[in-house]
């Protein structure tokens, strides 16, 4: 960082960088993030709501119940994320 700054300035005027962390700001930002997070159960519900009937039929080819469930969760999560990204634009 120092090298890049000095390169941009054209001379070696920066000799050190001091970082200061405002603990109150960090706490406030972390609290905001926690408020936005949803529970694992809510995430599973949202994911399973996005699974289409065509996807369920395809998943039926997976014999292992747990693997089939994990596949549907992963696919549903991907679809929910994609839907959210399109909605945010």
Buried (B, 14 or more C-beta within 10 A) or exposed (E): EEEEEBEEEEEEEBEEEEEEEEEEEEEEEEEEEEEEEEEEEEBBEBBBEBBEEEBEEEBEEBEEEEEBBEBBBEBBBEBBEEEEEEEEE
